[in-house]
Amino acid sequence: MTTPINVQTILQNGKPAFVVIPYADYMRVMAASQKNPWVPDDGIPHEVMRMTIGNRMTLARAWREYLGLTQESVARRLGISQSALAQMESAKKPRKATLEKLALALGIRVEQL
């Protein structure tokens, strides 16, 4: 079952011209529409685990690098600075809310982080 999106319609000359949706809903829709074929629906690719174990990266950083994303691009998706993302990525035990935001920005499931 899909979650309904709270939509605000802006009219011009009495006709719908723009739609405004909450940012979290926008990110969820964008992540779903940009499904990466290299990201499994569940589980973690071998390459991500290799980076995590062999290179001692956090899962967040390993996923970002596996997906070919820069810290700057992911930070932009989250609406935060690159340095704030770097801190999120380096956290040993990130908060649940942080994991949810990162998963949404990366287009993966929270359980994969």
N, C-alpha and C positions, 0 to 999 in steps of 0.2 A: 504494500500500500504506500502511495506517495504522500508526502507531507504537503498540505496546501501552502501556497506562497501568498503572503500578504502583499497585494498589488495596489498601487496608487496610479490612476490614469490621469494624465494631464491633457486637457482639451485645448485645441486652437480652432477658433471659428466654429465651436460647437461639435467638433469631431475629434476622436482620439488621435493624439499626436505623439505622446511619449508615455512610457510606463516606468514607474519607479518601484524597485523592489529592495528589501533589506539586503545589505551586503553579504551576510552569511548565506542567504538563499542564492544570491548571484554566484558566490563561490562554489556552492554545491552544484548548481546547474552547469557551471563552466567545467568543473572537474568531471562531471558525468559526460558532458558532450565532447570532452577532449580525452576520452579513454585511450590510454596508451596500450597498444597491443602487446608490449613487452612486460606489462604489469599484470601478474596473475590476479584473479579475483580473490584468492586467499593464498596464504603462504608467502614465502620470501624467496626471491631468486637466488641461486647459488652465488652469483657475482656479488650481490649485496652482502651476503653472509661472509664471503671471502674478504671484502673490504672491512667489514665489522671486526672480524676475528684477526685477520692477517695484518691489517693496517691500523687496528685499534681505533676505528672510527665509531661514533655513535650510529645507531640505525638511521636517525634523521639525516645525518650528513651522507651516509652511504647511499641512501635512497636518492637524495638530491643529486649526487654525482652520477649514480647509475642512470638517472633520467636525463642527464646532460643539462641540468639547470644550474645557473649561477646563484650565489647567495643574493645578489642584487635583484634578480628576477623573482625569486621566491619571496623576498622581503617586500617587493612591490605588490605581489598578490595578497600578502598579509596586511599591507598598509603600515609597515614598520620599517625601521632603518636596517641597513645591512648588518650593523654591529649588534643590534638587538637579536637578529636571526642567528648570528654567530653564537651568542650566548645561549639561545634556545637549543641550538644544535649540540653544544658542548655539555649541556646539563646531564649529569649522571642518572638522575631519576626525575624526568620532567613531570610536571603536573598533568592531570588528565585533560584539562582545558587546553594546555599547550599542545599536547599530542593531537587533540581533535583539530585544532587550527592547522597544525603542520600537515596532517593527513589530508585535510581538505585542499590545502594549497598544492600538495604534491599529487593529488588525484589517486590516493591509495586509501585503504581502510585503516582505521585506528589500530586494529589488531595487528597490522603489519609493522607497526612501529614499536 
